[in-house]
Every structure is written in C-alpha cells, then in structure tokens.
C-alpha cells in the first residue's frame, strides 16, 4: 500500500516555472514506476511524464524539453519540474505509482496548476 501526496501547484504566468512534488508513504518506493498525469477541465486525464524504477524517463511530445521528472528514493519523493509553462498546461496534476511487477497502482489526490496572465 502506498499513499501519495502532491504539492507545489499554484498560479503562474505563461513562460513561468513550477516544481511539483509527490511524497510517498509506504514501503519499497524504489520498486515503483512513477508517473505524472494531468487533467484539464472537460478533457481526459493524460500522461505527462514517467520515471521507471531504473531511472529511465519518458515524455509525450507536448511536454518534451519543458518538463523534467526525477525521483529521490531516499526521500520517497518524485518531482516534476515544469518550465516554459503555457496556458494549455493548466489542469489538475496527479501522481501515480505502479508496482514494477504489475498489479498494484495508486493515485494521489492531485494538485491544481493554473497558467494564466
């Protein structure tokens, strides 16, 4: 069982930056693949970044070069550094943990990111 708590959201102007954090409570954090998703109003939840337990990362084209996911296994925390933010990055950002062997998966409660002037 893993409990996830996101933080770091807020209001930022276009072109600005934010860093989201997701703190995990539970055991064996290093054996979870971690994702960040976002959901804009009226739209489906979409994957914006993945970091595997090995440290390998992956991004969709929409955020590649602007977002960076990282993890600190000693702190049981995953981060999402978001630069050059645009209004279409607005949404609720969710942290997601997936057990490397499959089966178990957990969601955080989400943190709101609003990009607006």
Buried (B, 14 or more C-beta within 10 A) or exposed (E): EBEBBBBBBEEBEEEBEBEBBBBBEEEEBEEBBBBBBBBBEEEEBEBBBBBBBEEEBEBEEEBEEBBBBBBEBEEBBBBBBBBEBBEEBBBBBBBBBBBBEEEEEBBBEBBEBBBEE
